[in-house]
Amino acid sequence: DDSARSRGRFLARLSGFLDPEEYPKGRLLSVTGNLSANTEKAIGQYLYTYPVVEAEARYLWPEEEPYYPYPYYRDPFFHPWYPYGYRHPYYWW
């Protein structure tokens, strides 16, 4: 799936104070805005050129609730139309 692949890194320049309690590391944040000049910063020993987004709007995505699958055992001999029988003729008809 190509949509899940990273297109690289960027920096978002936001106005105002962002509380670290409200915007903790690992939360998903979407920003919209215009691209401004690039800036270079180090990643380890390498210089990386980041595009900078002058953010006009931001959206902090809510944390996802964990999904718990149906906790009951699925009987392989159970049919969903019980007590009405199968929807195809029995072999003795």
FENJOGI-V763982 format. One record per pair of residues at least 12 apart in sequence whose ideal C-beta (glycine too) atoms are under 10 Angstrom apart, sorted by the first residue. I is the first residue (numbers start at 1). J is the second residue. D is the distance in whole Angstrom. If there is no record, write none. Layout:
# FENJOGI-V763982
i: <I | I>
j: <J | J>
d: <D | D>
This chain:
# FENJOGI-V763982
i: <8 | 8 | 8 | 8 | 9 | 9 | 9 | 9 | 9 | 9 | 10 | 10 | 10 | 10 | 10 | 10 | 10 | 11 | 11 | 11 | 11 | 11 | 11 | 11 | 11 | 11 | 12 | 12 | 12 | 12 | 12 | 12 | 12 | 12 | 12 | 12 | 12 | 12 | 13 | 13 | 13 | 13 | 13 | 13 | 13 | 13 | 14 | 14 | 14 | 14 | 14 | 14 | 14 | 14 | 14 | 15 | 15 | 15 | 15 | 16 | 18 | 18 | 22 | 23 | 23 | 24 | 24 | 26 | 27 | 27 | 27 | 27 | 28 | 28 | 28 | 28 | 28 | 28 | 29 | 29 | 29 | 29 | 29 | 30 | 30 | 30 | 30 | 30 | 30 | 31 | 31 | 31 | 31 | 31 | 31 | 31 | 32 | 32 | 32 | 32 | 32 | 32 | 33 | 33 | 33 | 33 | 33 | 33 | 33 | 34 | 34 | 34 | 34 | 34 | 35 | 35 | 35 | 35 | 36 | 36 | 36 | 36 | 37 | 37 | 37 | 38 | 38 | 38 | 39 | 39>
j: <48 | 49 | 50 | 51 | 41 | 43 | 48 | 49 | 50 | 51 | 31 | 35 | 38 | 50 | 51 | 52 | 53 | 36 | 38 | 39 | 41 | 50 | 51 | 52 | 53 | 55 | 29 | 30 | 31 | 32 | 33 | 50 | 51 | 52 | 53 | 54 | 55 | 58 | 31 | 33 | 36 | 39 | 52 | 53 | 54 | 55 | 29 | 31 | 33 | 53 | 54 | 55 | 56 | 57 | 58 | 54 | 55 | 56 | 58 | 58 | 58 | 60 | 60 | 58 | 60 | 60 | 63 | 63 | 60 | 61 | 62 | 63 | 59 | 60 | 61 | 62 | 63 | 64 | 55 | 58 | 59 | 60 | 61 | 55 | 57 | 58 | 59 | 60 | 61 | 53 | 54 | 55 | 56 | 57 | 58 | 59 | 53 | 55 | 56 | 57 | 58 | 59 | 52 | 53 | 54 | 55 | 56 | 57 | 58 | 52 | 53 | 54 | 55 | 56 | 51 | 52 | 53 | 54 | 51 | 52 | 53 | 54 | 51 | 52 | 54 | 50 | 51 | 52 | 51 | 52>
d: <9 | 9 | 8 | 8 | 9 | 8 | 7 | 9 | 6 | 9 | 9 | 9 | 10 | 6 | 5 | 7 | 6 | 10 | 9 | 7 | 8 | 5 | 7 | 5 | 7 | 10 | 8 | 10 | 5 | 10 | 7 | 10 | 10 | 8 | 5 | 8 | 5 | 8 | 9 | 8 | 7 | 10 | 6 | 7 | 5 | 6 | 9 | 7 | 9 | 9 | 9 | 5 | 10 | 10 | 6 | 9 | 8 | 9 | 10 | 10 | 9 | 10 | 7 | 9 | 6 | 10 | 10 | 10 | 6 | 7 | 9 | 7 | 9 | 8 | 4 | 9 | 9 | 9 | 9 | 6 | 7 | 5 | 7 | 10 | 9 | 7 | 5 | 8 | 7 | 6 | 9 | 4 | 8 | 7 | 5 | 8 | 8 | 7 | 6 | 5 | 8 | 9 | 9 | 5 | 5 | 4 | 4 | 7 | 9 | 10 | 7 | 5 | 9 | 7 | 6 | 7 | 6 | 8 | 8 | 5 | 7 | 5 | 9 | 6 | 10 | 6 | 6 | 7 | 9 | 6>
